């Protein structure tokens, strides 16, 4: 399902846009900040909507993941 949704996007243009945004707004990226939040706050629960490939969900500390 995810690949069919992403298939509608021009990946080259997405990479160009990401590079331009990173140059204009330097600093840590979303995943790095989210990792810091998990490490610092260690929330007892965590809900994520729109997991996609799971990059951000993997940052959740294992005790926060439900089975």
C-alpha positions, 0 to 999 in steps of 0.5 A: 500500500505504501509503495503504491502511494509513494509511486505517485511522487517524483522521488528526484523532486522530493530529494531536491526539495529535502536538500533545499529545505535542509540548506535553508533550515539547518539543524537536526532533522525530525527523527533526531529530535524525536529520538531526543524526546524519547530519550529525555522524556521516556513517555509511558505511552506513545501513539503514532498515526501514519507509521509508513516505513516505521522510521520514527516508530523505531525510535520509541524505547521498547518498553513504550511499544505495545504488543 
